[in-house]
Amino acid sequence: MAGYKPVSIQTYPILGEKITQDTLYWNNYKIHIYGRYSQEPIKTFSRFKDTAYCATFRQDGRLLVAGSEDGGDFSLQLLIETELLFFEIAGKGLFYVRRAVHTVDFTADKYHVVSGADDYTVKLWDIPNSKEILTFREHSDYVRCGCASKLNPDLFVTGSYDHTVKVFDARTNQSVISVEHEQPVESVLLFPSGGLLVSAGGRYVKVWDMLKGGQLLVSLKNHHKTVTCLCLSSSGQRLLSGSLDRKVKVYSTTSYKVVHSFDYAASILSLALAHEDETIVVGMTNGILSVKHRKSEAKKESVPRRRRPAYRTFIKGKNYMKQQPSCTTKTPEITVSIIKELNRRGVLANALAGRDEKEISRVLNFLIRNLSQPRFAPVLINAAEIIIDIYLPVIGQSPVVDKKFLVLQGLVEKEIDYQRELLETLGMMDMLFSTMMSKESTSVLQHSSEGTLENKKMKS
């Protein structure tokens, strides 16, 4: 018989799990507190054994509560802020829950915490004693969101994957309002006044009237994928929703219409606004935390806008009948320039003709005021001649116009006398200049003749 050799079995070392940058990131179970403007971590909590959820500050900012995926407990940290440095004094207490805690919030009295977990329970905890006070078991699926009333310490709201949103009252040990969202509820939000409740699940954002027992007011369907988070502005006039479709929608709380939209690089998981709505923070599935600051609008000095004068319009067309009276402005330079332009076009007579008593009086008053100025005299004298030629046949019909013409006539006669005196003065100056020039030429000839005689004598 043939023999058989034993089979050699090779052994290899067990390979470890491949560690990537994503693995290191998602296994880094920490809560970071970032500076608002520096955007750098200023405090880190690293006592979690698994993924941390729903870190929430108390109203005074001295307590921070957070849940965890490990299902063991969620902790409460006491914070003291001194010169922008945070110091962790101690764990104020550990509250045991069987399954993962996805929602926690402080009540209005600041001494109790509400939690919702994947064991379908909603619990109310006492902070000073670190003990459970009440447990509600009305949900039939994971409790993934919740919030407490800002006015009543006994009221709080939770949303579950069983498609319901419930309002609990700690005084009655049961829910007082229950509404059907018809989709797994991802986020709930209660208005500060407590009159309106907003729920988000699936592609829908629904607004409920709490004062009418949970009556549906409006159902919004502006996203293409599941809505994951909600946020309300400081003034309460804007409602924000984030979704897996990478968009943040901004709604008006009066009309519930989209007034603005933000686009992001990845699906959105969480959303928050800073005080006075100056900063918006968005957490995304790619591990990036987006922080956007509102740009401060530069105050513009209110400069009174000057009204454009009417002559700028009339000068472009051919309706010159409206031109002249509207341009007798406080600046005579503009009026004289327009008269000169109309005269260049050959339409000055058309612009001055057909005026009534009031309009022709305004034109004559302008001529009387500015005719004696040397820089305007050539243009205005020509205009005055045109006016006299046009209105000479109707002189005597209006006492007011006749008086203006008499004043203009006296002014023209005075100007003529003044020009005559100037001409006489100019003539006398010409005579003096000519006499002086003749004497200078005679003296020059005498000097030249004397020089020639002396030269002749020297030669002889």
C-alpha positions as CSV (number, residue, x, y, z in Angstrom):
1,M,0.0,0.0,0.0
2,A,1.1,3.5,-0.7
3,G,1.8,5.7,2.2
4,Y,0.4,9.2,2.8
5,K,2.3,12.2,3.9
6,P,0.8,14.5,6.5
7,V,-0.6,17.8,5.0
8,S,1.3,20.8,6.3
9,I,-1.1,23.6,7.3
10,Q,0.3,27.1,7.0
11,T,-0.6,29.7,9.6
12,Y,-0.7,33.4,9.1
13,P,-0.9,36.2,11.6
14,I,-4.3,37.8,12.1
15,L,-4.5,41.1,10.3
16,G,-5.7,44.1,12.3
17,E,-8.6,46.3,11.3
18,K,-7.6,48.8,8.6
19,I,-7.4,52.2,10.2
20,T,-8.2,55.2,8.0
21,Q,-8.7,58.8,8.6
22,D,-12.5,58.3,8.6
23,T,-12.2,55.5,11.2
24,L,-10.1,57.8,13.5
25,Y,-12.6,60.6,13.1
26,W,-15.8,58.5,13.8
27,N,-14.1,56.7,16.7
28,N,-13.2,60.0,18.3
29,Y,-16.1,60.2,20.8
30,K,-15.8,63.7,22.0
31,I,-17.7,66.9,22.4
32,H,-15.9,70.1,21.4
33,I,-16.9,73.6,22.4
34,Y,-15.7,76.1,19.7
35,G,-15.1,79.8,20.0
36,R,-17.7,81.8,18.1
37,Y,-15.3,84.0,16.1
38,S,-12.0,82.1,16.4
39,Q,-13.7,78.8,15.4
40,E,-11.1,76.9,17.4
41,P,-11.9,74.3,20.1
42,I,-11.6,75.9,23.5
43,K,-12.9,72.9,25.6
44,T,-13.2,69.2,24.9
45,F,-15.2,66.4,26.7
46,S,-13.9,62.9,26.0
47,R,-15.5,60.7,28.6
48,F,-17.8,59.0,26.1
49,K,-17.4,55.3,25.1
50,D,-19.4,55.6,22.0
51,T,-21.0,58.3,19.7
52,A,-22.1,61.4,21.6
53,Y,-25.5,63.0,20.8
54,C,-27.5,66.1,21.5
55,A,-25.2,68.2,23.6
56,T,-27.3,70.9,25.1
57,F,-26.5,73.9,27.3
58,R,-28.7,75.1,30.1
59,Q,-30.2,78.6,29.8
60,D,-27.5,80.2,32.0
61,G,-24.7,78.4,30.1
62,R,-23.2,76.7,33.2
63,L,-24.5,73.2,32.6
64,L,-24.1,70.9,29.6
65,V,-26.0,67.7,29.1
66,A,-25.3,65.1,26.4
67,G,-26.5,61.6,25.4
68,S,-24.5,58.6,24.1
69,E,-24.9,55.7,21.8
70,D,-23.5,53.1,24.2
71,G,-26.8,53.0,26.0
72,G,-25.2,53.0,29.5
73,D,-25.7,56.5,30.8
74,F,-25.7,60.2,29.8
75,S,-23.7,62.7,31.8
76,L,-24.1,66.2,33.1
77,Q,-21.0,68.4,33.2
78,L,-20.6,71.6,35.3
79,L,-18.8,74.4,33.5
80,I,-17.3,77.6,34.8
81,E,-16.2,80.3,32.4
82,T,-13.2,82.4,33.5
83,E,-11.3,84.6,31.0
84,L,-12.5,82.5,28.1
85,L,-11.2,79.3,29.7
86,F,-13.5,76.4,30.6
87,F,-12.7,74.1,33.6
88,E,-14.5,70.8,34.1
89,I,-15.2,70.7,37.9
90,A,-16.7,67.2,38.0
91,G,-19.5,65.0,36.6
92,K,-22.5,66.3,38.4
93,G,-24.3,63.0,37.9
94,L,-24.7,60.0,35.7
95,F,-28.2,59.0,34.6
96,Y,-28.6,55.4,33.5
97,V,-30.7,54.6,30.4
98,R,-30.8,51.2,28.7
99,R,-30.5,52.2,25.1
100,A,-29.0,55.1,23.1
101,V,-30.1,58.6,24.2
102,H,-30.8,60.9,21.2
103,T,-32.5,63.8,22.8
104,V,-32.0,65.7,26.1
105,D,-33.1,69.2,27.2
106,F,-33.4,71.3,30.4
107,T,-36.8,72.3,31.7
108,A,-37.7,75.9,32.3
109,D,-36.9,75.7,36.1
110,K,-33.3,74.7,35.2
111,Y,-33.3,71.8,37.8
112,H,-34.7,69.0,35.7
113,V,-33.7,67.2,32.5
114,V,-35.9,65.4,29.9
115,S,-34.5,62.6,27.9
116,G,-35.7,60.4,25.1
117,A,-34.1,57.1,24.2
118,D,-34.2,54.1,21.8
119,D,-35.9,52.0,24.5
120,Y,-39.1,53.9,23.6
121,T,-39.1,55.8,26.9
122,V,-39.2,59.4,27.9
123,K,-37.8,60.2,31.3
124,L,-37.7,63.2,33.6
125,W,-34.6,63.5,35.9
126,D,-33.9,65.6,39.0
127,I,-30.4,67.3,38.7
128,P,-29.6,67.9,42.4
129,N,-30.4,64.3,43.4
130,S,-29.4,62.6,40.2
131,K,-32.5,60.5,40.3
132,E,-35.3,59.6,37.9
133,I,-38.6,61.2,38.7
134,L,-41.0,60.0,36.0
135,T,-41.0,57.6,33.1
136,F,-43.4,57.8,30.1
137,R,-43.9,54.7,27.9
138,E,-46.4,55.9,25.4
139,H,-44.2,55.7,22.3
140,S,-43.9,52.5,20.3
141,D,-40.6,53.2,18.5
142,Y,-37.4,55.1,18.9
143,V,-37.7,58.6,20.5
144,R,-35.3,60.7,18.4
145,C,-36.2,64.3,19.2
146,G,-37.7,66.5,21.9
147,C,-37.7,69.9,23.5
148,A,-39.0,71.5,26.7
149,S,-41.2,74.5,27.1
150,K,-39.5,77.8,27.8
151,L,-42.4,79.0,29.9
152,N,-43.9,76.0,31.8
153,P,-41.4,73.7,33.6
154,D,-43.9,70.8,33.5
155,L,-44.5,70.7,29.7
156,F,-42.2,69.0,27.2
157,V,-42.6,67.6,23.7
158,T,-41.1,64.4,22.1
159,G,-41.1,63.0,18.6
160,S,-40.7,59.3,17.7
161,Y,-40.3,57.0,14.8
162,D,-43.8,55.8,15.5
163,H,-45.0,58.9,13.5
164,T,-46.4,60.6,16.6
165,V,-45.6,63.8,18.4
166,K,-46.6,63.9,22.0
167,V,-46.9,66.7,24.6
168,F,-46.3,65.5,28.1
169,D,-47.3,67.2,31.4
170,A,-45.3,66.1,34.5
171,R,-48.3,67.0,36.7
172,T,-50.6,64.4,35.0
173,N,-48.0,61.7,34.4
174,Q,-49.3,61.3,30.8
175,S,-49.4,63.0,27.5
176,V,-52.0,65.7,27.1
177,I,-51.7,66.2,23.3
178,S,-50.8,63.7,20.6
179,V,-50.6,64.4,16.9
180,E,-49.9,62.2,13.9
181,H,-47.2,63.3,11.6
182,E,-47.6,60.4,9.2
183,Q,-43.8,60.0,8.9
184,P,-40.9,59.1,11.3
185,V,-40.3,62.3,13.3
186,E,-36.8,63.6,13.1
187,S,-37.1,67.0,14.8
188,V,-39.6,69.0,16.9
189,L,-39.6,72.7,17.8
190,L,-41.9,74.6,20.2
191,F,-42.3,78.3,19.8
192,P,-41.3,80.4,22.8
193,S,-44.9,81.4,23.5
194,G,-45.9,77.8,23.5
195,G,-48.8,78.3,21.1
196,L,-47.3,76.7,18.0
197,L,-45.5,73.4,17.5
198,V,-43.4,72.4,14.5
199,S,-42.6,68.8,13.6
200,A,-40.3,67.5,10.8
201,G,-40.2,64.0,9.3
202,G,-39.9,62.7,5.8
203,R,-40.1,65.5,3.3
204,Y,-42.7,67.4,5.4
205,V,-42.6,70.2,7.9
206,K,-45.9,70.6,9.8
207,V,-47.1,73.4,12.0
208,W,-49.6,72.6,14.8
209,D,-51.8,74.9,16.9
210,M,-51.3,73.9,20.5
211,L,-54.1,76.2,21.7
212,K,-56.6,74.3,19.6
213,G,-55.6,70.9,20.9
214,G,-53.0,70.1,18.2
215,Q,-54.9,71.3,15.1
216,L,-52.8,71.2,11.9
217,L,-52.2,74.7,10.5
218,V,-50.0,74.2,7.5
219,S,-48.0,71.3,5.9
220,L,-44.8,72.4,4.1
221,K,-43.2,70.2,1.4
222,N,-40.2,72.2,0.0
223,H,-37.5,69.6,0.4
224,H,-36.7,66.7,-1.8
225,K,-35.3,64.4,0.9
226,T,-35.9,63.8,4.6
227,V,-35.9,66.9,6.8
228,T,-33.5,66.3,9.7
229,C,-33.5,69.5,11.8
230,L,-35.4,72.7,12.7
231,C,-34.4,76.0,14.1
232,L,-36.1,79.3,14.9
233,S,-34.7,82.8,14.7
234,S,-34.2,85.0,17.7
235,S,-37.1,87.3,16.7
236,G,-39.4,84.3,15.9
237,Q,-40.1,85.7,12.4
238,R,-38.1,83.1,10.5
239,L,-38.2,79.2,10.7
240,L,-35.3,77.3,9.3
241,S,-35.2,73.6,8.2
242,G,-32.2,71.4,7.1
243,S,-32.5,68.3,5.0
244,L,-30.6,65.5,3.4
245,D,-31.0,67.2,0.1
246,R,-28.1,69.6,1.2
247,K,-30.4,72.6,1.5
248,V,-31.4,74.9,4.4
249,K,-34.8,76.6,3.8
250,V,-35.8,79.8,5.5
251,Y,-39.6,80.3,6.0
252,S,-41.6,83.3,7.1
253,T,-43.6,82.5,10.2
254,T,-46.4,84.8,9.0
255,S,-47.0,83.4,5.5
256,Y,-44.9,80.1,5.8
257,K,-43.4,80.7,2.4
258,V,-39.7,80.2,1.5
259,V,-38.0,83.5,1.6
260,H,-34.4,82.3,1.3
261,S,-32.3,79.1,0.8
262,F,-28.8,78.0,1.5
263,D,-26.9,75.2,-0.4
264,Y,-24.2,73.1,1.3
265,A,-21.7,70.5,0.1
266,A,-23.2,67.5,1.9
267,S,-26.4,66.3,3.6
268,I,-27.4,68.3,6.7
269,L,-27.8,66.6,10.1
270,S,-28.0,69.6,12.5
271,L,-28.7,73.3,12.4
272,A,-28.4,76.2,14.9
273,L,-28.5,80.0,15.0
274,A,-26.4,82.2,17.3
275,H,-27.9,85.0,19.3
276,E,-29.3,87.9,17.2
277,D,-29.0,85.6,14.2
278,E,-25.5,86.8,13.3
279,T,-24.1,83.2,12.9
280,I,-25.5,80.0,11.3
281,V,-23.9,76.7,12.1
282,V,-24.6,73.5,10.1
283,G,-23.3,70.0,10.8
284,M,-23.1,67.7,7.8
285,T,-22.7,63.9,7.1
286,N,-19.1,64.4,5.8
287,G,-17.9,65.4,9.2
288,I,-17.7,69.1,8.4
289,L,-19.1,71.9,10.7
290,S,-20.0,74.9,8.6
291,V,-20.0,78.3,10.3
292,K,-21.2,81.3,8.4
293,H,-21.3,84.9,9.8
294,R,-23.6,87.6,8.6
295,K,-21.7,90.5,7.1
296,S,-22.3,93.7,8.9
297,E,-23.8,96.2,6.6
298,A,-21.8,99.4,6.2
299,K,-23.9,102.4,7.2
300,K,-24.4,104.6,4.2
301,E,-24.6,108.3,4.8
302,S,-28.0,109.5,3.6
303,V,-27.2,112.1,0.9
304,P,-30.2,114.1,-0.1
305,R,-31.0,113.4,-3.7
306,R,-31.2,116.5,-5.8
307,R,-34.2,116.6,-8.1
308,R,-33.2,116.8,-11.8
309,P,-34.3,120.2,-13.2
310,A,-37.1,120.2,-15.8
311,Y,-35.1,122.0,-18.4
312,R,-33.0,118.9,-18.9
313,T,-36.0,117.2,-20.4
314,F,-37.4,120.2,-22.3
315,I,-34.1,121.0,-24.0
316,K,-34.0,117.5,-25.6
317,G,-37.3,117.9,-27.5
318,K,-38.9,120.5,-29.7
319,N,-41.6,121.8,-27.3
320,Y,-39.8,125.0,-26.5
321,M,-43.0,126.7,-25.3
322,K,-42.4,125.2,-21.8
323,Q,-38.7,125.9,-21.8
324,Q,-37.9,129.4,-20.7
325,P,-40.0,130.1,-17.6
326,S,-39.0,126.9,-16.0
327,C,-35.3,127.7,-16.3
328,T,-35.2,131.1,-14.5
329,T,-33.5,129.5,-11.6
330,K,-31.4,130.8,-8.8
331,T,-28.2,130.3,-10.8
332,P,-28.2,132.8,-13.7
333,E,-25.4,130.9,-15.4
334,I,-27.7,128.0,-16.3
335,T,-30.4,130.3,-17.6
336,V,-28.0,132.3,-19.7
337,S,-26.5,129.0,-21.1
338,I,-29.9,127.8,-22.1
339,I,-30.8,131.1,-23.8
340,K,-27.5,130.9,-25.7
341,E,-28.2,127.3,-26.8
342,L,-31.7,128.1,-27.9
343,N,-30.3,131.1,-29.9
344,R,-27.7,128.8,-31.5
345,R,-30.5,126.5,-32.6
346,G,-32.4,129.5,-34.0
347,V,-35.5,128.7,-31.8
348,L,-35.2,131.4,-29.1
349,A,-38.0,133.5,-30.7
350,N,-40.3,130.4,-30.7
351,A,-39.5,129.8,-27.0
352,L,-40.2,133.4,-26.0
353,A,-43.4,133.9,-28.1
354,G,-46.9,133.2,-26.8
355,R,-46.3,134.0,-23.2
356,D,-48.9,135.3,-20.8
357,E,-48.6,138.2,-18.5
358,K,-47.1,136.2,-15.6
359,E,-44.5,134.3,-17.7
360,I,-43.3,137.3,-19.7
361,S,-43.0,139.3,-16.4
362,R,-40.6,136.5,-15.0
363,V,-38.5,136.7,-18.1
364,L,-38.3,140.6,-18.0
365,N,-37.4,140.4,-14.3
366,F,-34.5,138.1,-15.1
367,L,-33.3,140.5,-17.8
368,I,-33.5,143.5,-15.5
369,R,-31.5,141.7,-12.8
370,N,-28.7,140.4,-15.0
371,L,-28.5,142.7,-18.0
372,S,-25.9,145.0,-16.5
373,Q,-23.4,142.2,-15.7
374,P,-20.6,142.2,-18.3
375,R,-20.4,138.4,-18.6
376,F,-24.1,138.1,-19.5
377,A,-24.6,141.3,-21.4
378,P,-24.0,140.0,-25.0
379,V,-26.5,137.1,-24.7
380,L,-29.2,139.0,-22.7
381,I,-29.1,142.1,-25.0
382,N,-29.8,139.9,-27.9
383,A,-32.7,138.2,-26.0
384,A,-34.1,141.6,-25.0
385,E,-34.1,142.7,-28.7
386,I,-36.1,139.6,-29.6
387,I,-38.6,140.2,-26.8
388,I,-39.2,143.8,-27.9
389,D,-39.7,142.7,-31.5
390,I,-42.2,140.0,-30.5
391,Y,-44.3,142.0,-27.9
392,L,-44.1,145.5,-29.4
393,P,-47.5,145.2,-31.1
394,V,-49.2,144.3,-27.7
395,I,-47.6,147.0,-25.6
396,G,-50.2,149.0,-23.7
397,Q,-52.5,146.0,-23.0
398,S,-51.0,145.1,-19.6
399,P,-49.9,147.7,-17.0
400,V,-47.6,145.2,-15.3
401,V,-45.7,144.3,-18.5
402,D,-45.6,148.0,-19.6
403,K,-44.0,148.9,-16.3
404,K,-41.4,146.1,-16.8
405,F,-40.6,147.4,-20.3
406,L,-40.1,150.9,-19.1
407,V,-37.7,149.7,-16.4
408,L,-35.9,147.6,-19.1
409,Q,-35.8,150.7,-21.4
410,G,-34.3,152.8,-18.7
411,L,-31.8,150.2,-17.9
412,V,-30.8,149.9,-21.6
413,E,-30.5,153.7,-22.0
414,K,-28.3,153.7,-18.9
415,E,-26.2,150.9,-20.3
416,I,-25.9,152.8,-23.6
417,D,-24.8,156.0,-21.8
418,Y,-22.3,154.0,-19.8
419,Q,-20.9,152.4,-23.0
420,R,-20.7,155.9,-24.6
421,E,-18.7,157.2,-21.7
422,L,-16.4,154.2,-21.9
423,L,-15.9,154.8,-25.6
424,E,-15.0,158.4,-24.9
425,T,-12.6,157.4,-22.3
426,L,-11.1,154.8,-24.6
427,G,-10.7,157.5,-27.3
428,M,-8.8,159.8,-24.9
429,M,-6.5,157.0,-23.8
430,D,-5.8,156.3,-27.5
431,M,-4.8,159.9,-28.1
432,L,-2.5,159.9,-25.1
433,F,-0.9,156.7,-26.2
434,S,-0.5,158.0,-29.7
435,T,1.1,161.3,-28.5
436,M,3.5,159.4,-26.2
437,M,4.5,157.1,-29.1
438,S,5.1,160.1,-31.4
439,K,7.4,161.8,-28.9
440,E,9.4,158.6,-28.3
441,S,9.9,158.2,-32.1
442,T,11.0,161.8,-32.5
443,S,13.6,161.5,-29.7
444,V,14.9,158.3,-31.2
445,L,15.4,160.0,-34.6
446,Q,17.3,163.0,-32.9
447,H,19.7,160.6,-31.2
448,S,20.4,158.7,-34.3
449,S,21.0,162.0,-36.3
450,E,23.4,163.3,-33.7
451,G,25.3,160.1,-33.7
452,T,25.9,160.2,-37.5
453,L,27.2,163.8,-37.3
454,E,29.7,162.9,-34.7
455,N,31.0,160.0,-36.8
456,K,31.5,162.2,-39.8
457,K,33.5,164.8,-37.8
458,M,35.8,162.1,-36.4
459,K,36.5,160.7,-39.9
460,S,37.3,164.2,-41.3
